[in-house]
């Protein structure tokens, strides 16, 4: 009997270990070899992308849009669970008397399921934002099913929820975000919030291409995000699934105390979304991100940028700012970089398509996961002139936002190297030339514009 029990236990252990291995092989996870990056299906993976909207599951022509993204090397999209745009539907069923929070709207969840299915089939990673902050404020709140004036399940008097919220989310005047036990413990509201999140997980946990962010640009108490990250991890664990969570705070300065709640709490947040740093420009944009990389160097985690601002059509920087931010993020060691939707970002327009293709062209020539930011190797460099990522002695890539000339220090590494220039706008390579190591070598961009110099041993 003891022998049989021993074999049974060993068998269960084997099954458990195989299950864990299969889960890692199947879905997205933090890379064990490169913990600053993601791995997908067991291989380290750089996440880059752009899309026309943030709540892609609600748009028409979704499949064609995902095909376009995949065709230019993109593998990363954002998914706010938002319903505020024309043509969108809400998560709950609308009856003659109002929304019924006891019943879900099948169309909403069918759209979400189809979105997850299509992205998974294309190996496109999805970063979900569970609570679409702006759906709960200003002109959107009167139409939101959680507003007590439009549902049949509770009243403003019973819940303390406001019926009108005219202020911007930074004022945090919607008590909807204060329902968790550590705050107001508003059980009547929390019940339906949990119902929504459980339904979301019912769909998403079946797929291995999903990351989870609690909010979009939140300014509320840290207890809110902590509660939902813990809640979701527990629900996932019950299904035998490991998920990865983060929070997105509103302040543009990553040194703001709010950001400490993600940087300093890896037990709650497995990765850090630093999209708000993409309001910064030029050298400061790079320096701020590098400061945060050093901050978590003892326990490195992926730093994601699901929103890269910058478009001539809006006031968060110009087209050029958005493009430069994209390249600085990747060369600066970020785990992901996605162009924000128009008009605040460039989406997936022709400019973005070219830059996604060019980034893939560069990362096919160098192993970005072995490289580190190395502007220290650049001599005669002016501010914001060039940015270097390198595995010294083996491979180097130098990005020039607008032409320029710098010296690359190969002094400690003798031998023959090869230099090749990539015209980023056209995604085409210039002819390769040999250079000699053991000295500094000049890198003179062929013209103004976006260029990348790649220096390798082979």
DONU-126583 format. One record per residue (C-alpha): residue number from 1; residue in one letter; x, y negated, z. Coordinates in Angstrom, 3 decimals. Each point is the difference from the previous one (the first is absolute). Layout:
{NUM, A, {X, Y, Z}};
...
END
This chain:
{1, X, {0.000, 0.000, 0.000}};
{2, X, {2.847, -2.390, 0.871}};
{3, X, {1.726, 0.828, -3.289}};
{4, X, {-3.157, -0.727, -1.977}};
{5, X, {-0.468, -3.253, 1.880}};
{6, X, {3.612, -0.970, -0.744}};
{7, X, {-0.508, 0.677, -3.707}};
{8, X, {-3.254, -1.939, 0.059}};
{9, X, {1.670, -3.024, 1.602}};
{10, X, {2.877, 0.169, -2.458}};
{11, X, {-2.498, 0.193, -2.840}};
{12, X, {-1.877, -3.034, 1.253}};
{13, X, {3.281, -1.896, 0.343}};
{14, X, {0.947, 0.850, -3.570}};
{15, X, {-3.406, -1.127, -1.243}};
{16, X, {0.277, -3.234, 1.977}};
{17, X, {3.510, -0.732, -1.275}};
{18, X, {-1.035, 0.792, -3.565}};
{19, X, {-2.995, -2.279, 0.403}};
{20, X, {2.194, -2.870, 1.156}};
{21, X, {2.434, 0.604, -2.858}};
{22, X, {-2.861, 0.114, -2.506}};
{23, X, {-1.430, -3.248, 1.395}};
{24, X, {3.353, -1.726, -0.478}};
{25, X, {0.302, 1.417, -3.484}};
{26, X, {-3.541, -0.999, -0.922}};
{27, X, {-0.345, -3.562, 1.186}};
{28, X, {1.662, -3.249, 0.871}};
{29, X, {2.282, -0.095, 3.032}};
{30, X, {2.924, -1.990, 1.320}};
{31, X, {3.109, 1.406, -1.642}};
{32, X, {2.085, 2.023, 2.440}};
{33, X, {3.179, -0.698, -1.963}};
{34, X, {-0.776, -3.687, -0.614}};
{35, X, {-2.290, -1.165, 2.856}};
{36, X, {-0.263, -3.517, -1.424}};
{37, X, {-1.844, 1.469, -2.971}};
{38, X, {-2.943, 2.232, -0.779}};
{39, X, {0.093, 3.513, -1.363}};
{40, X, {-2.720, 1.507, -2.152}};
{41, X, {-0.272, 3.690, -0.780}};
{42, X, {3.298, 0.419, 1.810}};
{43, X, {1.951, -2.570, -2.056}};
{44, X, {1.044, -3.542, 1.006}};
{45, X, {-2.231, -2.442, -1.818}};
{46, X, {0.171, -3.753, -0.593}};
{47, X, {-3.496, -1.502, -0.065}};
{48, X, {-0.549, -2.816, -2.519}};
{49, X, {-3.154, -1.285, -1.618}};
{50, X, {-2.515, -2.677, -0.812}};
{51, X, {-3.743, -0.046, -0.586}};
{52, X, {-2.828, -2.263, -1.076}};
{53, X, {-1.829, 0.287, 3.332}};
{54, X, {0.606, 1.003, 3.603}};
{55, X, {-3.175, 2.143, 0.301}};
{56, X, {0.666, 2.016, -3.138}};
{57, X, {-2.577, 2.667, 0.807}};
{58, X, {-2.693, -2.620, -0.699}};
{59, X, {1.151, -1.074, -3.477}};
{60, X, {-1.245, 1.192, -3.404}};
{61, X, {2.503, 1.605, -2.395}};
{62, X, {1.964, 1.350, 2.966}};
{63, X, {1.464, 2.967, -1.825}};
{64, X, {1.406, -2.133, -2.835}};
{65, X, {1.557, -2.392, 2.513}};
{66, X, {1.709, 2.835, 1.858}};
{67, X, {1.229, 1.465, -3.294}};
{68, X, {1.551, -3.352, -0.898}};
{69, X, {1.720, -0.231, 3.377}};
{70, X, {1.388, 3.504, -0.324}};
{71, X, {1.185, -0.622, -3.572}};
{72, X, {2.299, -2.846, 1.106}};
{73, X, {1.479, 1.811, 2.988}};
{74, X, {-2.382, -1.137, 2.729}};
{75, X, {-1.008, 2.380, 2.784}};
{76, X, {-1.447, -2.225, 2.734}};
{77, X, {-3.292, -1.841, 0.531}};
{78, X, {-1.847, -1.755, 2.773}};
{79, X, {-3.521, 0.958, 1.103}};
{80, X, {-1.897, -2.361, 2.263}};
{81, X, {-3.334, 1.537, 1.006}};
{82, X, {-1.590, -3.243, -1.160}};
{83, X, {-3.399, -0.766, -1.510}};
{84, X, {0.101, -3.758, -0.398}};
{85, X, {0.387, -0.328, -3.777}};
{86, X, {-2.702, -0.080, -2.660}};
{87, X, {-1.024, 3.507, -1.029}};
{88, X, {1.191, 1.566, 3.262}};
{89, X, {-2.170, 2.191, 2.196}};
{90, X, {0.023, 0.315, 3.789}};
{91, X, {0.713, 3.131, 2.010}};
{92, X, {-3.442, 0.256, 1.629}};
{93, X, {-3.422, 0.616, -1.518}};
{94, X, {-2.312, -2.964, -0.503}};
{95, X, {-3.657, 0.641, 0.770}};
{96, X, {-3.022, -2.256, -0.433}};
{97, X, {0.479, -1.270, 3.550}};
{98, X, {3.763, -0.439, -0.184}};
{99, X, {3.194, 2.048, 0.141}};
{100, X, {-0.198, 3.207, 2.000}};
{101, X, {3.336, 0.713, 1.674}};
{102, X, {-1.145, 3.576, 0.601}};
{103, X, {0.026, 0.654, -3.752}};
{104, X, {2.856, -0.380, -2.463}};
{105, X, {-0.282, -1.352, -3.522}};
{106, X, {0.942, 2.981, -2.222}};
{107, X, {1.219, -2.228, -2.827}};
{108, X, {2.627, -1.712, 2.170}};
{109, X, {1.483, 3.282, 1.144}};
{110, X, {-0.248, 1.613, -3.428}};
{111, X, {2.068, -2.903, -1.360}};
{112, X, {2.531, 0.434, 2.786}};
{113, X, {0.241, 3.763, -0.531}};
{114, X, {0.496, -0.423, -3.750}};
{115, X, {2.715, -2.590, 0.624}};
{116, X, {1.873, 2.355, 2.319}};
{117, X, {-0.351, 2.846, -2.460}};
{118, X, {1.299, -2.061, -2.951}};
{119, X, {2.967, -1.436, 1.887}};
{120, X, {1.003, 3.377, 1.427}};
{121, X, {-0.104, 1.555, -3.466}};
{122, X, {2.456, -2.674, -1.186}};
{123, X, {2.280, 0.112, 3.082}};
{124, X, {-0.923, -3.605, 0.788}};
{125, X, {0.287, -0.893, 3.677}};
{126, X, {-2.893, -1.840, 1.649}};
{127, X, {0.410, -2.365, 2.930}};
{128, X, {-3.439, -0.397, 1.573}};
{129, X, {-0.997, -2.999, 2.106}};
{130, X, {-2.788, 1.313, 2.194}};
{131, X, {-1.504, -3.313, 1.109}};
{132, X, {-0.223, -2.584, -2.800}};
{133, X, {0.308, -3.035, 2.274}};
{134, X, {-1.492, -2.582, -2.350}};
{135, X, {-3.212, 2.046, -0.434}};
{136, X, {-0.824, -0.921, 3.590}};
{137, X, {0.296, -3.778, -0.259}};
{138, X, {-1.467, -3.052, -1.680}};
{139, X, {-2.186, 0.603, -3.091}};
{140, X, {0.493, 3.789, 0.067}};
{141, X, {-1.205, 0.667, 3.544}};
{142, X, {-3.723, -0.728, -0.682}};
{143, X, {-0.013, 2.870, -2.535}};
{144, X, {2.033, 2.467, 2.081}};
{145, X, {-2.051, 2.948, 1.319}};
{146, X, {1.628, -0.394, 3.416}};
{147, X, {-1.589, -3.462, 0.358}};
{148, X, {-2.914, 0.445, 2.430}};
{149, X, {-2.295, -2.111, -2.193}};
{150, X, {0.194, 2.432, -2.936}};
{151, X, {-0.065, 3.441, 1.664}};
{152, X, {-2.804, 1.826, 1.816}};
{153, X, {2.184, 1.565, 2.689}};
{154, X, {0.825, -2.776, 2.441}};
{155, X, {-0.560, -3.686, 0.717}};
{156, X, {2.293, -2.902, 0.735}};
{157, X, {-1.339, -0.082, 3.561}};
{158, X, {0.780, 3.685, 0.549}};
{159, X, {3.516, -0.138, -1.387}};
{160, X, {1.242, -3.543, 0.446}};
{161, X, {0.949, -0.072, -3.687}};
{162, X, {-0.311, -3.366, -1.739}};
{163, X, {-2.425, -0.406, -2.880}};
{164, X, {2.040, -2.803, -1.582}};
{165, X, {3.787, -0.386, -0.044}};
{166, X, {1.042, -3.137, -1.877}};
{167, X, {3.642, 0.050, 1.094}};
{168, X, {3.044, 1.583, -1.654}};
{169, X, {1.060, 3.413, 1.400}};
{170, X, {3.007, -1.556, 1.750}};
{171, X, {-2.464, -1.492, 2.499}};
{172, X, {-1.094, 3.567, 0.956}};
{173, X, {-3.582, -1.082, 0.677}};
{174, X, {-1.706, 3.233, -1.035}};
{175, X, {-0.475, 2.264, 2.998}};
{176, X, {-0.193, 2.945, -2.373}};
{177, X, {3.765, 0.327, 0.506}};
{178, X, {-0.262, 0.047, 3.791}};
{179, X, {-2.165, 3.106, 0.389}};
{180, X, {2.684, 2.498, 1.047}};
{181, X, {0.149, 1.366, 3.580}};
{182, X, {3.074, -2.030, 0.977}};
{183, X, {-1.849, -3.201, -0.895}};
{184, X, {-3.817, -0.438, 0.213}};
{185, X, {-0.833, 3.700, -0.335}};
{186, X, {-3.097, -0.750, -2.062}};
{187, X, {-1.135, 3.586, -0.411}};
{188, X, {-2.983, -0.743, -2.218}};
{189, X, {2.220, -1.592, -2.643}};
{190, X, {2.909, 2.389, 0.538}};
{191, X, {-2.272, 2.951, -0.711}};
{192, X, {-0.571, -1.157, -3.573}};
{193, X, {3.591, -1.102, -0.475}};
{194, X, {1.079, 3.521, 0.911}};
{195, X, {-2.617, 1.398, -2.357}};
{196, X, {1.489, -2.035, -2.874}};
{197, X, {3.579, 1.048, 0.778}};
{198, X, {-0.949, 3.656, 0.371}};
{199, X, {-1.687, -0.110, -3.392}};
{200, X, {3.081, -1.616, -1.539}};
{201, X, {2.195, 2.749, 1.434}};
{202, X, {-2.418, 2.671, -1.151}};
{203, X, {0.917, -1.025, -3.546}};
{204, X, {3.624, -1.092, 0.334}};
{205, X, {1.419, 2.834, 2.097}};
{206, X, {-0.499, 2.362, -2.918}};
{207, X, {2.661, -1.874, -1.941}};
{208, X, {3.734, -0.238, 0.635}};
{209, X, {0.637, -3.368, -1.658}};
{210, X, {-1.476, -2.316, 2.646}};
{211, X, {1.532, -2.442, 2.493}};
{212, X, {-2.088, -1.884, 2.557}};
{213, X, {0.095, -3.665, 0.991}};
{214, X, {-2.497, -1.087, 2.627}};
{215, X, {-0.781, -3.517, -1.252}};
{216, X, {0.687, -2.715, -2.533}};
{217, X, {1.791, -3.048, 1.445}};
{218, X, {-1.437, 0.366, 3.474}};
{219, X, {0.381, -2.439, 2.885}};
{220, X, {-2.001, 1.907, 2.603}};
{221, X, {1.175, 1.720, 3.151}};
{222, X, {2.558, 2.765, -0.383}};
{223, X, {-2.354, 2.365, 1.824}};
{224, X, {-2.268, 0.157, -3.064}};
{225, X, {2.600, 1.405, -2.394}};
{226, X, {1.482, 2.250, 2.664}};
{227, X, {-3.403, 1.516, 0.685}};
{228, X, {-0.718, 0.780, -3.638}};
{229, X, {3.478, 1.328, -0.785}};
{230, X, {-0.283, 2.363, 2.967}};
{231, X, {-3.578, 0.955, -0.835}};
{232, X, {0.878, 0.840, -3.601}};
{233, X, {3.097, 1.982, 0.907}};
{234, X, {-1.992, 2.067, 2.470}};
{235, X, {-2.740, 0.715, -2.552}};
{236, X, {2.627, 0.948, -2.581}};
{237, X, {1.831, 2.264, 2.452}};
{238, X, {-3.262, 1.845, 0.670}};
{239, X, {0.019, 0.857, -3.718}};
{240, X, {3.661, 0.987, 0.086}};
{241, X, {1.071, -3.077, -1.947}};
{242, X, {2.806, -2.458, 0.788}};
{243, X, {-0.760, -3.586, -1.051}};
{244, X, {2.116, -3.171, -0.009}};
{245, X, {-1.307, -3.309, 1.321}};
{246, X, {0.893, -3.673, 0.141}};
{247, X, {-1.580, -3.395, 0.674}};
{248, X, {0.163, -3.203, -2.048}};
{249, X, {0.203, -3.206, 2.009}};
{250, X, {-0.809, -3.441, -1.395}};
{251, X, {3.086, -2.093, 0.953}};
{252, X, {2.380, -0.628, -2.909}};
{253, X, {2.979, -0.084, 2.350}};
{254, X, {1.071, 3.550, 0.888}};
{255, X, {1.501, -1.319, 3.236}};
{256, X, {-3.478, -0.912, 1.248}};
{257, X, {-0.881, 1.989, 3.159}};
{258, X, {-2.981, 1.638, -1.717}};
{259, X, {2.354, 1.973, -2.233}};
{260, X, {1.652, 1.477, 3.103}};
{261, X, {-3.027, 2.261, 0.345}};
{262, X, {1.077, 1.984, -3.055}};
{263, X, {3.775, -0.442, 0.102}};
{264, X, {0.267, 0.967, 3.660}};
{265, X, {-2.548, 2.823, 0.123}};
{266, X, {0.950, 2.882, -2.297}};
{267, X, {-2.031, 2.303, 2.232}};
{268, X, {-3.112, -1.728, -1.389}};
{269, X, {1.153, -1.288, -3.378}};
{270, X, {2.125, 2.299, -2.147}};
{271, X, {0.941, -2.683, -2.523}};
{272, X, {-0.021, -3.792, -0.150}};
{273, X, {-1.791, -2.021, -2.649}};
{274, X, {1.865, -3.283, -0.493}};
{275, X, {-2.058, -1.352, -2.897}};
{276, X, {-0.370, -3.372, 1.680}};
{277, X, {3.734, -0.561, -0.460}};
{278, X, {-0.865, -0.352, -3.673}};
{279, X, {-1.153, -3.526, 0.719}};
{280, X, {3.699, -0.873, 0.412}};
{281, X, {2.123, -1.055, -2.965}};
{282, X, {3.555, 0.400, -1.245}};
{283, X, {2.810, 0.840, 2.365}};
{284, X, {-2.232, -0.360, 3.052}};
{285, X, {-2.272, 2.742, -1.306}};
{286, X, {2.987, 2.362, -0.204}};
{287, X, {1.544, -1.064, 3.312}};
{288, X, {-3.232, 0.447, 1.976}};
{289, X, {-0.502, 3.509, -1.321}};
{290, X, {3.615, 0.951, 0.721}};
{291, X, {-0.368, -1.278, 3.541}};
{292, X, {-2.900, 2.378, 0.546}};
{293, X, {1.894, 2.924, -1.554}};
{294, X, {2.731, -0.559, 2.555}};
{295, X, {-2.585, -0.301, 2.732}};
{296, X, {-1.135, 3.613, -0.504}};
{297, X, {3.344, 1.419, -1.128}};
{298, X, {0.273, 2.200, 3.108}};
{299, X, {-3.298, 1.651, -0.907}};
{300, X, {-0.521, -0.746, -3.702}};
{301, X, {-3.486, 0.166, -1.469}};
{302, X, {-1.435, -0.929, -3.392}};
{303, X, {-0.617, -3.717, -0.500}};
{304, X, {-2.887, -0.344, -2.457}};
{305, X, {-1.026, -2.969, -2.136}};
{306, X, {-3.487, 0.771, -1.289}};
{307, X, {-0.548, -3.645, -0.988}};
{308, X, {2.511, -2.118, -1.914}};
{309, X, {-1.364, -3.488, -0.408}};
{310, X, {0.937, -2.361, -2.802}};
{311, X, {-1.899, -1.197, -3.058}};
{312, X, {-0.211, -3.210, -2.000}};
{313, X, {-3.774, 0.254, 0.470}};
{314, X, {0.087, -0.434, 3.792}};
{315, X, {1.855, -1.718, 2.822}};
{316, X, {2.097, 2.822, 1.513}};
{317, X, {2.946, -0.601, -2.315}};
{318, X, {0.423, 0.156, -3.748}};
{319, X, {0.341, 2.977, -2.360}};
{320, X, {3.747, -0.174, 0.511}};
{321, X, {-0.353, 0.209, 3.777}};
{322, X, {-2.068, 3.154, -0.283}};
{323, X, {2.471, 1.643, -2.363}};
{324, X, {3.022, -0.924, 2.108}};
{325, X, {-1.700, 1.262, 3.154}};
{326, X, {-0.636, 3.349, -1.661}};
{327, X, {3.679, 0.506, -0.893}};
{328, X, {1.323, -1.321, 3.298}};
{329, X, {-2.295, 2.389, 1.869}};
{330, X, {1.244, 3.080, -1.831}};
{331, X, {3.673, -1.023, -0.026}};
{332, X, {-0.423, -0.994, 3.645}};
{333, X, {-0.932, 3.533, 1.043}};
{334, X, {-3.777, -0.275, 0.286}};
{335, X, {-1.903, 3.266, -0.406}};
{336, X, {-2.743, -1.466, -2.181}};
{337, X, {-0.720, -3.038, -2.152}};
{338, X, {-3.338, -0.785, -1.650}};
{339, X, {-1.103, -3.117, -1.849}};
{340, X, {-3.075, -1.549, 1.625}};
{341, X, {-3.265, -0.310, -1.941}};
{342, X, {-0.742, -3.172, -2.010}};
{343, X, {-0.188, -2.885, 0.487}};
{344, X, {2.243, 0.161, 3.089}};
{345, X, {2.318, 2.451, -1.775}};
{346, X, {0.797, 1.280, -3.470}};
{347, X, {-1.979, 3.225, 0.304}};
{348, X, {0.895, 2.329, -2.838}};
{349, X, {0.393, -2.481, -2.836}};
{350, X, {2.539, 0.392, -2.807}};
{351, X, {2.715, -1.726, 2.035}};
{352, X, {-0.468, 2.467, 2.842}};
{353, X, {-0.050, 2.935, -2.384}};
{354, X, {3.422, -1.013, -1.349}};
{355, X, {1.486, -0.398, 3.475}};
{356, X, {-1.356, 3.325, 1.227}};
{357, X, {1.551, 1.705, -3.025}};
{358, X, {3.293, -1.771, 0.573}};
{359, X, {0.080, 0.935, 3.672}};
{360, X, {-0.479, 3.640, -0.919}};
{361, X, {2.748, -0.340, -2.605}};
{362, X, {2.389, -1.220, 2.703}};
{363, X, {-0.963, 2.660, 2.549}};
{364, X, {0.523, 2.688, -2.639}};
{365, X, {3.635, -1.164, -0.297}};
{366, X, {0.710, -0.322, 3.729}};
{367, X, {-1.201, 1.888, 3.063}};
{368, X, {-1.803, -2.831, 1.782}};
{369, X, {-0.383, 2.162, 3.121}};
{370, X, {3.771, 0.305, 0.462}};
{371, X, {0.479, -3.726, -0.543}};
{372, X, {-0.083, -2.822, 2.526}};
{373, X, {-0.273, -3.795, -0.402}};
{374, X, {3.542, -1.272, -0.580}};
{375, X, {0.118, -3.684, -0.811}};
{376, X, {3.264, 0.023, 1.946}};
{377, X, {1.599, 1.537, -3.109}};
{378, X, {-0.837, -3.038, -2.134}};
{379, X, {2.544, -2.806, -0.323}};
{380, X, {-0.611, -3.534, -1.343}};
{381, X, {-3.696, 0.510, 0.604}};
{382, X, {-2.314, -2.964, 0.349}};
{383, X, {-3.190, 0.153, 2.064}};
{384, X, {-2.636, 2.187, -1.674}};
{385, X, {2.300, 0.586, -2.993}};
{386, X, {0.402, 3.767, 0.251}};
{387, X, {-0.906, 2.946, 2.222}};
{388, X, {1.906, 3.263, 0.340}};
{389, X, {-0.965, 3.498, 1.056}};
{390, X, {2.772, 2.586, -0.006}};
{391, X, {1.512, 3.234, 1.151}};
{392, X, {3.548, -1.433, 0.088}};
{393, X, {2.523, 1.909, -2.032}};
{394, X, {-2.682, 1.776, -1.981}};
{395, X, {-2.738, -2.256, -1.373}};
{396, X, {-1.090, -3.631, 0.080}};
{397, X, {-2.959, -1.992, -1.325}};
{398, X, {-0.065, -3.796, -0.023}};
{399, X, {-3.192, -1.934, -0.733}};
{400, X, {0.186, -3.497, -1.501}};
{401, X, {-3.276, -1.989, 0.272}};
{402, X, {1.108, -2.608, -2.547}};
{403, X, {3.297, 0.878, -1.602}};
{404, X, {3.193, -0.924, 1.780}};
{405, X, {3.481, 1.310, 0.732}};
{406, X, {1.478, 1.730, 3.060}};
{407, X, {2.948, 2.236, 0.809}};
{408, X, {-0.585, 3.569, 1.180}};
{409, X, {2.561, 1.286, 2.484}};
{410, X, {1.320, 3.416, -1.024}};
{411, X, {3.360, -0.569, 1.699}};
{412, X, {-0.132, 3.048, 2.323}};
{413, X, {-1.088, 2.296, -2.812}};
{414, X, {2.417, 0.656, -2.837}};
{415, X, {-0.838, 1.855, -3.159}};
{416, X, {-2.118, -0.456, -3.053}};
{417, X, {-3.538, -1.347, 0.142}};
{418, X, {-2.638, -0.810, -2.583}};
{419, X, {-1.991, -3.237, -0.188}};
{420, X, {-3.351, -0.313, -1.725}};
{421, X, {-2.475, -2.886, -0.079}};
{422, X, {-3.771, 0.371, 0.063}};
{423, X, {-2.140, -2.701, -1.577}};
{424, X, {-2.864, 0.121, 2.472}};
{425, X, {-2.586, -1.818, -2.117}};
{426, X, {0.364, 2.444, -2.884}};
{427, X, {1.018, 3.055, 2.072}};
{428, X, {2.926, 0.609, -2.372}};
{429, X, {3.640, 0.844, 0.718}};
{430, X, {3.002, -1.783, -1.507}};
{431, X, {2.983, 1.993, -1.174}};
{432, X, {2.028, 1.622, 2.777}};
{433, X, {3.608, -1.047, 0.650}};
{434, X, {2.837, 1.386, 2.123}};
{435, X, {1.415, -1.967, 2.953}};
{436, X, {2.885, 0.736, 2.333}};
{437, X, {-0.473, 0.366, 3.733}};
{438, X, {2.529, -0.950, 2.657}};
{439, X, {-0.751, -3.702, -0.504}};
{440, X, {-2.837, -2.489, -0.195}};
{441, X, {-1.783, 0.051, -3.339}};
{442, X, {-1.950, -2.917, -1.478}};
{443, X, {-3.686, 0.467, -0.716}};
{444, X, {-1.207, -2.609, -2.458}};
{445, X, {-3.673, 0.316, -0.900}};
{446, X, {-0.405, 0.016, -3.797}};
{447, X, {-2.466, -2.922, 0.132}};
{448, X, {-2.449, -1.778, 2.267}};
{449, X, {-2.938, 2.073, 1.101}};
{450, X, {-0.392, 3.210, 1.986}};
{451, X, {2.954, 2.391, -0.237}};
{452, X, {1.336, 2.995, 1.901}};
{453, X, {3.608, 1.163, -0.168}};
{454, X, {0.538, 3.685, 0.767}};
{455, X, {3.522, 1.199, 0.803}};
{456, X, {0.525, 3.740, 0.371}};
{457, X, {2.759, 2.595, -0.143}};
{458, X, {-1.740, 1.979, -2.745}};
END
